[in-house]
């Protein structure tokens, strides 16, 4: 006797059982009377954890994860990543998409689900594990007049990614956080009374 389809949310029974039909009408399973033989299923374990800012611990949404069995999950507004139920076994987990404004996390996390249902991630019990991201660097600089050295307001700059930023009253040009990569920067509009710099910066 072998279970070929466990109930939803439960592990299948390992192996099989010997059923003995006796001439006197008795039925035994693995040597135990059939009406007293216990058949149990253990619940599948749920892989859930939180995605957080590496510094502040604030929850991060929209981080995408992939398990080696093909299951995917995305962190919600509270940072919760929920893969649902997992059968016992060994898996690897990677981050496929970083939250906006954060550097990608290149770690490969080993995930081990034991036969008893406990889960270890990266060598830690599931309750002690959280995945983190470091904020991407901020790209900012100041715009000055070449003749006076004074800061200039109203200069418009553009990155090759299409992002633009304008110098403020303090001359600050702030593009905010940038994802890793190589960009070209050019001034596309100068303040009144000035000509744009022809330079292209990498």
C-alpha positions, 0 to 999 in steps of 0.5 A: 500500500502506497500513498500516491497523492497526499492531501493539499498542504501535506507531505506524502508518506515515504515508502510503502506498507505491507498489507496482509489478508489472513484466511480468518478475515483479519487484515494487518498493515505492517503487522498491525490490525488495519482498524488500529493502524495509524496513517499520518501526514506531516504538514508541508513547511511554509518559507516566509521571511522579511526583506529589510534595509541593511541599515535601518531595518525598514521593510522593503517591498518589490524585491523578487526572489527565485527558488531553485525549484522554480517558485517565485515570490515578491516582498509585499509592502510590509517586506514579507516574502512568502513562497508558500509550502515547501516539501522537504529537501535542499534548495537554493534561493537568489534575489532576482530583482532589488527594491527600487533605490537599492543595490542588488543582493548577489548572495545565494542562500541555501535553504534546507527543509527537514523531514520534520518541517523545520527550515534553515536558511543560510544556516539560520533557523527561519525565524532568525533569517531576514534578507537585506539590501544596501541603498544604492549610492546617491549621485550629486554634484554642484554647478559653478560659473567658470568666470566667477566661481559662484554656484549656478541655478537652473542648469539642466543635466541628463544621464544616458539613462534618460534621467534629468536633474536641475541645479538648485539655488545652491548649485546642487544637481541631485540625481538621487540613487543610481543602480550600478552601471556606467552612464554618460552625463551631459549638460543640456541646458545652461542658466540664463546668460551662460552657454552649456558645457560641451563636455560629456562626462562618464 
